[in-house]
Structures are given as C-alpha cells and as structure tokens.
C-alpha cells in the first residue's frame, strides 16, 4: 500500500514524458530533473515493494524509448546522432539514479527467496479469473473491439493491397496466436510444459496479441498507445502467475498477491480511460448496440461496487 502512490507517480511521470514528447520544448535542465525524479521514484520501489521494481523498470525503459521515438518526428529511419545520443543519455541517467537511490537498501537487505520456479500446480479456472478481473476484461475487450472497428472503418482494400506484407504479418500473428492458445488451453493437448493446461490462455493470449497489433498500427494516437501498453502489461502480469511462482512460496499465494496488486492498479487506469472513451463514443452508437452494452456495464459495475460492503461483512464475521 505504501508503494501504490509511487506506482501512480511513476505512471504519471511516464505519461508526461510520452504526451509531451515532441509537443513541449524542454530545456536540458528540465529533462535532467524529470529523469532524476523518475529514477528516484522507481528506485524507491526496490526498497518499498521489490516485486514492483522489475515491472516498472521495464515500463520506464519502454516508455522513455517510445517518448524518444515520438521526439524523432520523421521516424526511426531519419534519426540523427544527436537525438540518439540524447535517448541513450537519458536511459543511462535514469538507470544510474535508480541504482544510486537503492544503495543503502541493497547494501543491508538480504532475503532467502530470490528466485522463481515453474508453477506446476492447479491453474486458475476461467470462471475464477473473470470473477476477479471480469469488469476490467469487459471494459478492455470493448475498447479493443471499438478501436478495431474505428481502424477498419478508415481502411480501404487498396490500403491493404498496398501494404500486403504488413497485412500478411498480422494474419500470421493471429494464426500463430490461435495455435498457441489452443496448445496452452486445451486439456487434451499433452506436452510436458503444458501439463496441466492454462485455461485463462483463452482470454490472455488473444488479448495480448490483439492489443499489441493495435499498438503498432500506424496513425494511432499516443494516448491510445499508452492505454494499450498498460493493458498489455496488466494482462501479462496476471498470466505470469499461471506460469511461475516464487521459490518456496505456499502454492503461489504470495506470487498472486504481489502481481495481482500491480495488475489491478494498471487495470484500473486503463479500464477507467476505456470507460470514459466508450461512454462518450456510445452516444453515437445505434440503440440496439448502445443499450445492451450500457446495461451489461451497469450490472458489472454494480456487482463490483458491492465488494467493499460484502467483503467487510465477511471479514468481520471471521
């Protein structure tokens, strides 16, 4: 709980870097100060809640890289030495600052649990996964469908023919994803690494690839790409608990607790933005689509809203 404000600060910092890249002209001093703040914030996660540190390190490096790409303006092929060196310097400064910020903790802290093992126990059934993440999955799946429809609406056959290589790559990615999902999720598929099967792969893997394809499509807004990236990370965290567990963990109790708290916060950010966008967009939908979607959304949010009340009563009863 102490680390959650740091997570929000880190995400806010990254969004400021991404949304301001190429739009706001900054001095060298402001870039250094911003990078130092980001480095200290994510470095402190190592001491506050170590499980968050690798996740936000990856998110920060990818976010800073994406911001640098946006600053390049004309695309990666036209990058000159100066912006490339600027990106490398910012990444280097960020990494150095977060390392320096954690020196006291890393010097005196020791733990007996520092590695992960493959999780070979009973995997999460689909009903349980949806019971926990169902509201967010519905929102983000709706966002993916809505954004895909928007892309298809402005895509013509001549565009597909002109970019046949990219279209074939997308089709191939979809086919491979379906095949891998089948291998992961179907109980009859017997392979040592997939035994027992991973039921939630039916949800996680297609959504991961779907969001990734939308992220890399041209003409996507940076806001949409930020939401898609957060969505990918959140879903990947929930699927990671099906694959690995902390060494000597009690089943995977601590693994789920640590990773799900991160996933919930990321889901909440992406889901909140998705809800705002979709509610506004639904004003232009046909009533035969708008009314059922709003009804399902209202039911799910009402059920989710009961949790604090019901959970509190259950905790008191215990």
Secondary structure as a PSIPRED ss2 file (coil, helix, strand):
# PSIPRED VFORMAT (PSIPRED V4.0)

   1 X C   1.000  0.000  0.000
   2 X C   1.000  0.000  0.000
   3 X C   1.000  0.000  0.000
   4 X H   0.000  1.000  0.000
   5 X H   0.000  1.000  0.000
   6 X H   0.000  1.000  0.000
   7 X H   0.000  1.000  0.000
   8 X H   0.000  1.000  0.000
   9 X H   0.000  1.000  0.000
  10 X H   0.000  1.000  0.000
  11 X H   0.000  1.000  0.000
  12 X H   0.000  1.000  0.000
  13 X H   0.000  1.000  0.000
  14 X H   0.000  1.000  0.000
  15 X H   0.000  1.000  0.000
  16 X H   0.000  1.000  0.000
  17 X H   0.000  1.000  0.000
  18 X H   0.000  1.000  0.000
  19 X H   0.000  1.000  0.000
  20 X H   0.000  1.000  0.000
  21 X C   1.000  0.000  0.000
  22 X C   1.000  0.000  0.000
  23 X C   1.000  0.000  0.000
  24 X C   1.000  0.000  0.000
  25 X C   1.000  0.000  0.000
  26 X C   1.000  0.000  0.000
  27 X C   1.000  0.000  0.000
  28 X H   0.000  1.000  0.000
  29 X H   0.000  1.000  0.000
  30 X H   0.000  1.000  0.000
  31 X H   0.000  1.000  0.000
  32 X H   0.000  1.000  0.000
  33 X H   0.000  1.000  0.000
  34 X H   0.000  1.000  0.000
  35 X H   0.000  1.000  0.000
  36 X H   0.000  1.000  0.000
  37 X H   0.000  1.000  0.000
  38 X H   0.000  1.000  0.000
  39 X H   0.000  1.000  0.000
  40 X H   0.000  1.000  0.000
  41 X H   0.000  1.000  0.000
  42 X H   0.000  1.000  0.000
  43 X H   0.000  1.000  0.000
  44 X H   0.000  1.000  0.000
  45 X H   0.000  1.000  0.000
  46 X H   0.000  1.000  0.000
  47 X H   0.000  1.000  0.000
  48 X H   0.000  1.000  0.000
  49 X C   1.000  0.000  0.000
  50 X H   0.000  1.000  0.000
  51 X H   0.000  1.000  0.000
  52 X H   0.000  1.000  0.000
  53 X H   0.000  1.000  0.000
  54 X H   0.000  1.000  0.000
  55 X H   0.000  1.000  0.000
  56 X H   0.000  1.000  0.000
  57 X H   0.000  1.000  0.000
  58 X H   0.000  1.000  0.000
  59 X H   0.000  1.000  0.000
  60 X H   0.000  1.000  0.000
  61 X H   0.000  1.000  0.000
  62 X H   0.000  1.000  0.000
  63 X H   0.000  1.000  0.000
  64 X H   0.000  1.000  0.000
  65 X H   0.000  1.000  0.000
  66 X H   0.000  1.000  0.000
  67 X H   0.000  1.000  0.000
  68 X H   0.000  1.000  0.000
  69 X H   0.000  1.000  0.000
  70 X H   0.000  1.000  0.000
  71 X H   0.000  1.000  0.000
  72 X H   0.000  1.000  0.000
  73 X C   1.000  0.000  0.000
  74 X C   1.000  0.000  0.000
  75 X C   1.000  0.000  0.000
  76 X H   0.000  1.000  0.000
  77 X H   0.000  1.000  0.000
  78 X H   0.000  1.000  0.000
  79 X C   1.000  0.000  0.000
  80 X C   1.000  0.000  0.000
  81 X H   0.000  1.000  0.000
  82 X H   0.000  1.000  0.000
  83 X H   0.000  1.000  0.000
  84 X H   0.000  1.000  0.000
  85 X H   0.000  1.000  0.000
  86 X H   0.000  1.000  0.000
  87 X H   0.000  1.000  0.000
  88 X H   0.000  1.000  0.000
  89 X H   0.000  1.000  0.000
  90 X H   0.000  1.000  0.000
  91 X H   0.000  1.000  0.000
  92 X H   0.000  1.000  0.000
  93 X H   0.000  1.000  0.000
  94 X H   0.000  1.000  0.000
  95 X H   0.000  1.000  0.000
  96 X H   0.000  1.000  0.000
  97 X H   0.000  1.000  0.000
  98 X H   0.000  1.000  0.000
  99 X H   0.000  1.000  0.000
 100 X H   0.000  1.000  0.000
 101 X H   0.000  1.000  0.000
 102 X C   1.000  0.000  0.000
 103 X H   0.000  1.000  0.000
 104 X H   0.000  1.000  0.000
 105 X H   0.000  1.000  0.000
 106 X H   0.000  1.000  0.000
 107 X H   0.000  1.000  0.000
 108 X H   0.000  1.000  0.000
 109 X C   1.000  0.000  0.000
 110 X C   1.000  0.000  0.000
 111 X C   1.000  0.000  0.000
 112 X C   1.000  0.000  0.000
 113 X C   1.000  0.000  0.000
 114 X C   1.000  0.000  0.000
 115 X C   1.000  0.000  0.000
 116 X E   0.000  0.000  1.000
 117 X E   0.000  0.000  1.000
 118 X E   0.000  0.000  1.000
 119 X C   1.000  0.000  0.000
 120 X C   1.000  0.000  0.000
 121 X C   1.000  0.000  0.000
 122 X C   1.000  0.000  0.000
 123 X C   1.000  0.000  0.000
 124 X C   1.000  0.000  0.000
 125 X C   1.000  0.000  0.000
 126 X H   0.000  1.000  0.000
 127 X H   0.000  1.000  0.000
 128 X H   0.000  1.000  0.000
 129 X H   0.000  1.000  0.000
 130 X H   0.000  1.000  0.000
 131 X H   0.000  1.000  0.000
 132 X H   0.000  1.000  0.000
 133 X H   0.000  1.000  0.000
 134 X H   0.000  1.000  0.000
 135 X H   0.000  1.000  0.000
 136 X H   0.000  1.000  0.000
 137 X H   0.000  1.000  0.000
 138 X H   0.000  1.000  0.000
 139 X H   0.000  1.000  0.000
 140 X H   0.000  1.000  0.000
 141 X H   0.000  1.000  0.000
 142 X H   0.000  1.000  0.000
 143 X H   0.000  1.000  0.000
 144 X H   0.000  1.000  0.000
 145 X H   0.000  1.000  0.000
 146 X H   0.000  1.000  0.000
 147 X H   0.000  1.000  0.000
 148 X H   0.000  1.000  0.000
 149 X H   0.000  1.000  0.000
 150 X H   0.000  1.000  0.000
 151 X H   0.000  1.000  0.000
 152 X H   0.000  1.000  0.000
 153 X H   0.000  1.000  0.000
 154 X C   1.000  0.000  0.000
 155 X C   1.000  0.000  0.000
 156 X C   1.000  0.000  0.000
 157 X H   0.000  1.000  0.000
 158 X H   0.000  1.000  0.000
 159 X H   0.000  1.000  0.000
 160 X H   0.000  1.000  0.000
 161 X H   0.000  1.000  0.000
 162 X H   0.000  1.000  0.000
 163 X C   1.000  0.000  0.000
 164 X H   0.000  1.000  0.000
 165 X H   0.000  1.000  0.000
 166 X H   0.000  1.000  0.000
 167 X H   0.000  1.000  0.000
 168 X H   0.000  1.000  0.000
 169 X H   0.000  1.000  0.000
 170 X H   0.000  1.000  0.000
 171 X H   0.000  1.000  0.000
 172 X H   0.000  1.000  0.000
 173 X H   0.000  1.000  0.000
 174 X H   0.000  1.000  0.000
 175 X H   0.000  1.000  0.000
 176 X H   0.000  1.000  0.000
 177 X H   0.000  1.000  0.000
 178 X H   0.000  1.000  0.000
 179 X H   0.000  1.000  0.000
 180 X H   0.000  1.000  0.000
 181 X H   0.000  1.000  0.000
 182 X H   0.000  1.000  0.000
 183 X H   0.000  1.000  0.000
 184 X H   0.000  1.000  0.000
 185 X H   0.000  1.000  0.000
 186 X C   1.000  0.000  0.000
 187 X C   1.000  0.000  0.000
 188 X C   1.000  0.000  0.000
 189 X C   1.000  0.000  0.000
 190 X C   1.000  0.000  0.000
 191 X C   1.000  0.000  0.000
 192 X H   0.000  1.000  0.000
 193 X H   0.000  1.000  0.000
 194 X H   0.000  1.000  0.000
 195 X C   1.000  0.000  0.000
 196 X C   1.000  0.000  0.000
 197 X C   1.000  0.000  0.000
 198 X C   1.000  0.000  0.000
 199 X C   1.000  0.000  0.000
 200 X C   1.000  0.000  0.000
 201 X H   0.000  1.000  0.000
 202 X H   0.000  1.000  0.000
 203 X H   0.000  1.000  0.000
 204 X H   0.000  1.000  0.000
 205 X H   0.000  1.000  0.000
 206 X H   0.000  1.000  0.000
 207 X H   0.000  1.000  0.000
 208 X H   0.000  1.000  0.000
 209 X H   0.000  1.000  0.000
 210 X H   0.000  1.000  0.000
 211 X H   0.000  1.000  0.000
 212 X H   0.000  1.000  0.000
 213 X H   0.000  1.000  0.000
 214 X H   0.000  1.000  0.000
 215 X H   0.000  1.000  0.000
 216 X H   0.000  1.000  0.000
 217 X C   1.000  0.000  0.000
 218 X C   1.000  0.000  0.000
 219 X C   1.000  0.000  0.000
 220 X C   1.000  0.000  0.000
 221 X C   1.000  0.000  0.000
 222 X H   0.000  1.000  0.000
 223 X H   0.000  1.000  0.000
 224 X H   0.000  1.000  0.000
 225 X H   0.000  1.000  0.000
 226 X H   0.000  1.000  0.000
 227 X H   0.000  1.000  0.000
 228 X H   0.000  1.000  0.000
 229 X H   0.000  1.000  0.000
 230 X H   0.000  1.000  0.000
 231 X H   0.000  1.000  0.000
 232 X H   0.000  1.000  0.000
 233 X H   0.000  1.000  0.000
 234 X H   0.000  1.000  0.000
 235 X H   0.000  1.000  0.000
 236 X H   0.000  1.000  0.000
 237 X H   0.000  1.000  0.000
 238 X H   0.000  1.000  0.000
 239 X H   0.000  1.000  0.000
 240 X H   0.000  1.000  0.000
 241 X H   0.000  1.000  0.000
 242 X H   0.000  1.000  0.000
 243 X H   0.000  1.000  0.000
 244 X E   0.000  0.000  1.000
 245 X E   0.000  0.000  1.000
 246 X E   0.000  0.000  1.000
 247 X C   1.000  0.000  0.000
 248 X C   1.000  0.000  0.000
 249 X C   1.000  0.000  0.000
 250 X C   1.000  0.000  0.000
 251 X C   1.000  0.000  0.000
 252 X C   1.000  0.000  0.000
 253 X H   0.000  1.000  0.000
 254 X H   0.000  1.000  0.000
 255 X H   0.000  1.000  0.000
 256 X H   0.000  1.000  0.000
 257 X H   0.000  1.000  0.000
 258 X H   0.000  1.000  0.000
 259 X H   0.000  1.000  0.000
 260 X H   0.000  1.000  0.000
 261 X H   0.000  1.000  0.000
 262 X H   0.000  1.000  0.000
 263 X H   0.000  1.000  0.000
 264 X H   0.000  1.000  0.000
 265 X H   0.000  1.000  0.000
 266 X H   0.000  1.000  0.000
 267 X H   0.000  1.000  0.000
 268 X H   0.000  1.000  0.000
 269 X H   0.000  1.000  0.000
 270 X H   0.000  1.000  0.000
 271 X H   0.000  1.000  0.000
 272 X H   0.000  1.000  0.000
 273 X H   0.000  1.000  0.000
 274 X H   0.000  1.000  0.000
 275 X H   0.000  1.000  0.000
 276 X H   0.000  1.000  0.000
 277 X H   0.000  1.000  0.000
 278 X H   0.000  1.000  0.000
 279 X H   0.000  1.000  0.000
 280 X H   0.000  1.000  0.000
 281 X H   0.000  1.000  0.000
 282 X H   0.000  1.000  0.000
 283 X H   0.000  1.000  0.000
 284 X H   0.000  1.000  0.000
 285 X C   1.000  0.000  0.000
 286 X C   1.000  0.000  0.000
 287 X H   0.000  1.000  0.000
 288 X H   0.000  1.000  0.000
 289 X H   0.000  1.000  0.000
 290 X H   0.000  1.000  0.000
 291 X H   0.000  1.000  0.000
 292 X H   0.000  1.000  0.000
 293 X H   0.000  1.000  0.000
 294 X H   0.000  1.000  0.000
 295 X H   0.000  1.000  0.000
 296 X H   0.000  1.000  0.000
 297 X H   0.000  1.000  0.000
 298 X H   0.000  1.000  0.000
 299 X H   0.000  1.000  0.000
 300 X H   0.000  1.000  0.000
 301 X H   0.000  1.000  0.000
 302 X H   0.000  1.000  0.000
 303 X H   0.000  1.000  0.000
 304 X H   0.000  1.000  0.000
 305 X H   0.000  1.000  0.000
 306 X C   1.000  0.000  0.000
 307 X H   0.000  1.000  0.000
 308 X H   0.000  1.000  0.000
 309 X H   0.000  1.000  0.000
 310 X H   0.000  1.000  0.000
 311 X H   0.000  1.000  0.000
 312 X H   0.000  1.000  0.000
 313 X H   0.000  1.000  0.000
 314 X H   0.000  1.000  0.000
 315 X H   0.000  1.000  0.000
 316 X H   0.000  1.000  0.000
 317 X H   0.000  1.000  0.000
 318 X C   1.000  0.000  0.000
